[in-house]
């Protein structure tokens, strides 16, 4: 069954549970190592987990880990009204959208984790796509989590892959 069927936990709810577990660990790491090292360790772990999750998702994709299949999965991150998204372009070589409301950012701030919200969520985005398909590159110059009005997600098929189409 897919998350669309409503039988699986949404990512927003999953991130809340993870954050509740991470919060006391992060606080202990700050006491023992200091904030900078605690954040570095957290970022390393989250990045590795996101690459693993991307590879796992790619292995489940019928028809391959394409940009079109990735675009079709966006409902997973949007479920439970987690994101308000404006699609700008979507085809086999591009996926461009802006997130204009991010309940992930709101949730982390409410939990007192605003300073590491970008590590807990935003860091995952580029790492996930690397694990999913290293021929797709993601760029984003701003996030709501870091104070911008919107997040600008831009996914592109790398040039060498465009030539093979």
Legacy VTK file of the C-alpha trace (Angstrom):
# vtk DataFile Version 3.0
C-alpha trace
ASCII
DATASET POLYDATA
POINTS 165 float
0.000 0.000 0.000
1.137 3.534 -0.603
0.912 6.535 1.658
-1.873 7.805 -0.601
-4.117 5.105 0.833
-3.855 6.676 4.258
-2.499 3.527 5.900
1.066 4.740 6.364
2.290 7.401 8.742
2.935 10.734 7.048
6.432 12.163 6.944
5.447 15.198 9.039
4.270 12.956 11.864
7.362 10.760 11.485
9.636 13.825 11.698
7.857 14.924 14.892
8.479 11.550 16.525
12.107 11.573 15.387
12.570 15.115 16.720
11.140 14.122 20.096
13.769 11.374 20.281
16.589 13.556 18.947
15.907 16.548 21.226
17.233 15.077 24.507
20.138 13.423 22.680
21.032 16.730 21.020
20.811 18.551 24.364
23.149 15.962 25.947
25.582 16.265 23.026
25.671 20.047 23.516
26.539 19.564 27.197
29.293 17.070 26.376
30.738 18.394 23.097
29.407 21.909 22.597
26.848 23.148 20.087
29.097 23.179 17.013
30.217 19.548 17.379
26.720 18.411 18.364
25.294 19.940 15.194
28.083 18.442 13.058
27.393 14.954 14.431
23.665 15.396 13.921
24.162 16.614 10.354
26.445 13.674 9.547
23.873 11.177 10.848
20.897 12.851 9.121
22.781 13.083 5.811
23.714 9.393 5.880
20.149 8.427 6.766
18.737 10.519 3.915
21.081 8.915 1.357
20.023 5.491 2.672
16.334 6.454 2.414
16.852 7.698 -1.155
18.472 4.417 -2.184
15.677 2.472 -0.511
13.023 4.513 -2.312
14.832 4.113 -5.646
14.857 0.340 -5.250
11.057 0.379 -4.907
10.425 2.460 -8.034
8.725 0.654 -10.867
10.174 2.097 -14.053
13.340 3.280 -12.339
14.424 6.191 -10.168
13.596 8.893 -12.708
12.889 12.553 -12.162
9.292 11.969 -13.271
8.846 9.203 -10.685
10.417 11.423 -8.050
7.957 14.203 -8.928
5.098 11.727 -8.618
6.211 10.959 -5.035
6.027 14.542 -3.802
2.668 13.836 -2.163
4.593 11.913 0.514
6.204 15.118 1.818
3.045 17.200 1.298
0.678 14.802 3.068
-1.121 16.055 6.191
-1.007 19.582 4.757
2.718 19.634 5.548
3.701 21.837 2.614
2.030 24.423 0.398
3.699 24.001 -2.980
3.571 25.996 -6.216
4.798 23.884 -9.160
6.682 26.014 -11.685
7.891 23.311 -14.115
7.768 19.549 -14.247
8.939 17.248 -17.045
11.453 14.437 -17.573
14.414 16.829 -17.145
13.228 19.471 -14.631
11.212 19.768 -11.469
10.934 23.312 -10.175
8.691 24.360 -7.317
8.446 26.790 -4.450
7.288 25.866 -0.991
5.298 28.788 0.387
4.283 27.197 3.689
6.304 24.633 5.620
4.708 22.974 8.597
7.997 21.167 9.223
9.584 24.532 10.058
6.582 25.520 12.162
6.727 22.228 14.061
10.449 22.446 14.840
10.060 26.006 16.109
7.116 24.968 18.316
9.246 22.139 19.715
12.095 24.508 20.557
14.258 22.977 17.838
14.253 25.859 15.368
18.045 26.151 15.461
18.437 22.596 14.142
15.286 22.366 12.030
17.307 22.820 8.861
19.549 19.917 9.892
16.583 17.704 10.755
14.670 18.398 7.523
16.330 20.598 4.905
19.629 18.710 5.002
17.725 15.602 3.956
16.548 17.000 0.632
19.795 17.075 -1.337
21.114 13.934 0.352
17.911 12.023 -0.419
18.087 12.850 -4.126
21.776 11.799 -4.225
20.791 8.401 -2.874
17.703 8.194 -5.075
19.494 8.992 -8.344
22.921 10.612 -8.485
22.173 11.793 -12.041
19.644 14.273 -10.635
20.958 17.427 -9.018
19.089 19.671 -6.626
19.659 23.321 -5.899
17.961 25.588 -3.420
19.176 29.022 -2.399
16.730 29.755 0.405
14.414 28.075 2.895
11.550 29.049 5.132
13.404 27.214 7.904
16.190 29.804 7.665
13.810 32.774 7.467
13.007 33.173 3.761
9.456 33.708 2.509
9.641 30.493 0.468
11.913 27.570 -0.381
13.000 27.368 -4.025
13.527 23.742 -5.029
15.135 23.137 -8.420
15.847 19.634 -9.659
17.660 18.981 -12.944
18.799 15.948 -14.829
22.572 16.339 -15.121
23.858 17.253 -18.598
25.387 13.854 -19.357
22.018 12.207 -18.754
20.141 14.678 -20.974
22.371 13.586 -23.861
21.310 9.956 -23.359
17.573 10.733 -23.687
LINES 1 166
165 0 1 2 3 4 5 6 7 8 9 10 11 12 13 14 15 16 17 18 19 20 21 22 23 24 25 26 27 28 29 30 31 32 33 34 35 36 37 38 39 40 41 42 43 44 45 46 47 48 49 50 51 52 53 54 55 56 57 58 59 60 61 62 63 64 65 66 67 68 69 70 71 72 73 74 75 76 77 78 79 80 81 82 83 84 85 86 87 88 89 90 91 92 93 94 95 96 97 98 99 100 101 102 103 104 105 106 107 108 109 110 111 112 113 114 115 116 117 118 119 120 121 122 123 124 125 126 127 128 129 130 131 132 133 134 135 136 137 138 139 140 141 142 143 144 145 146 147 148 149 150 151 152 153 154 155 156 157 158 159 160 161 162 163 164
